[in-house]
Amino acid sequence: MSQPRRSIEAIIADEIQCREEQVRATVALLDEGATVPFIARYRKEVTGGLDDTQLRMLEERLRYLRELEERREAVLKSIQEQGKLTPELEADILAADSKTRLEDLYLPYKPKRRTKAQIAREAGLEPLADALLGDPTLDPEATAQQYLNAEHKIETAKDALDGAKQILMERFAENADLLTRMRTWLWEHALIRAQVAEGKAEEASKFRDYFDHAEPLAKTPSHRALALFRGRKEGVLRVAMALPEELENAQPHPCEAMVAHSIGWAHQRRAADDWLQETVRWTWRVKLAVHMETELLGRLRELAEADAITVFARNLKALLMAPPAGMRATLGLDPGLRTGVKAVVVDHTGKLLAHTTVFPHAPQKRWDASLAELGALCQQHGVELIAIGNGTASRETDKLAGELLRKLPALRMQKIVVNESGASVYSASELAAREFPELDVSYRGAVSIARRLQDPLAELVKIDPGSIGVGQYQHDVSQVQLARSLDAVVEDCVNGVGVDVNTASAPLLARIAGLNGTLASNIVAFREQHGAFGSRKALMEVPRLGEKTFEQAAGFLRIMRGDNPLDGSAVHPEAYVVVERIAAKHGRRVDDLIGDAAFLRRLNPADYTCERFGVPTVRDILGELEKPGRDPRPEFRAAEFREGVEDLKDLKPGMVLEGTVTNVTNFGAFVDIGVHQDGLVHISALADRFVKDPHEVVAPGDIVKVKVLEVDLARKRIALTRRLEEPAEPGTSRGPANRDAKAPRGDRNKAAQRRPGKPKPEAAPTGGMAALFAEAQQAAQRKRQR
């Protein structure tokens, strides 16, 4: 008796490890238009406490499984209309748990162009094929003489046998069970092999490590897979699937043996066995080999893309959630040499107050005049922070800012070097043009630099995430999937922090749960026309902002110092009654409860629950009352670059420096140490222990101590390590120039103890990997030379 089909909710429940009723309740909320941030924060009782990670996985799988169901219905309808839907086939189709399996089952029935097998069937050769397969004792030549057909140009026995062979090849190659077994076996045993394309050796120099390269298909790291596919796309590498030599030369060939087994045939020296053997061989070599190569290389690419997107999403989240320096008057400096240093002052809300250009560096060298002009601006506007872009002339400008601080000690200013990736994109954007129509593009970049120090999240949401520079092969992955993933990250970050509705920009508001670009613009326009919002309720007066939208967005929108003190917290307006009930029970005013940690911690959440609000919600409310509007981001801290180390030539092996992690990849982390070129800490040098995933130990924005291992001036590469106790070895790189032979001592010990057959830790990048390193460095350099 067949097992009943499992529901979508049951499948997802197993995958995210929760109860089916939790999934069912969440799906109902999503179908009603609820957003993931809203569900995660304000519907814990309904979902049973599913967190945002589980909810994002649920949302993604729900989309996939519903698409699978839609396709399943179309397949069933198509086969039924052909009159070929048997109960067994229907059961198999209903049991298909992936799009791949479903398409395998549909393959024999899928409308296709006229094939050689179809032409042979039309010529009446299918009975010949069936006869020889069913009784291999028959003589092929003699049997084929019975199927000659001049009308269909079947004039010889060879013509008839060739047609019968085409029929069997198509039949064998469309066997869904065979395809599943072969796909699984090849994924476990096949290699991905790359060779330099003929005549392309010089052009493909950055891929030199892949000129004759092979490794297990299933174990190829994502960054290496994407490097291989990029080389193929550029036409300089030939990339293919292959079997290890011992398997390729085995007799019989393992894939041919799988085809034979699937039809229950074995060579027994019967009259038709040689012909059937040739049919089996052709089935693999002509029909299945190319199909499997295309599919499995596609699978590797999909996995590599998914991994790259995950890396990008992690890095983006770390960058967006970087600690804000605070809403204080800020001097933004966009460094430059010949074109000068663009300087702007923004107030505590990010509003532009003044702008100018100074020329402290070569060739003008107006150092003292620049100090005087900047000093006057700082004194006039009460500047507290100085944000310095990390592009060309950054260290020279940092030195200028240092002297400015010494000349104006009364202002107690603080200077910070800021990652300016993407600032030029914002400068030239339509948004920046609308905000500053009369301002030169270069000054807009300085404004962005100043604001991203004040609040990185509020400023970076204005920039396409793909332009921020924290990805890995971001242009080689599915742009639809990338955009969907990054949008989810931005949405989660913005809603996790919350925004002040009276100061937030339209791009920031557009990321709030339930809002979109139009509603965000309407909120800003309403605010500009009627003044600051006095309460969350006032948002209902904004055009097109209805009750459902208000429900989704209100908890993430803050009204600071408004009519109701709760409007400045993450307590949702629908739950204000809970706070009022607590206040009434203890004879206190609501505003007296806020911040009274000692009192709030004595309360038992269970005492204030009701049918609508359970313990999880009440617990969240008490935590929010204790620290209303708390910012989940860490406290601000900036890296301190070493004086006198301002250029690559200033670096020496053994130097211990402080820097900021700018990007994290699968093979290590890039660190800005203040010399206009990020250094690479290879994964093997990230910690004094084995690190499988660099994200376990570092994230973009982290302040880290690193030691210089090697400096390659010619190629502008810096190899760094976080193993500070290990002596540096001048002339030896464990970073971008070497492989395992020069790995850090800890990794060499691990290699000696490794069991045979166990994959080696990721080697330091060379060749194609060096290409990745170089591309990352060049991209950073281009952004700095805007």
Summary of the structure (lengths in Angstrom):
residues: 786
radius of gyration: 32.8
end to end distance: 68.8
largest distance: 107.1
contacts: 2563
relative contact order: 0.07
helix: 54%
strand: 11%
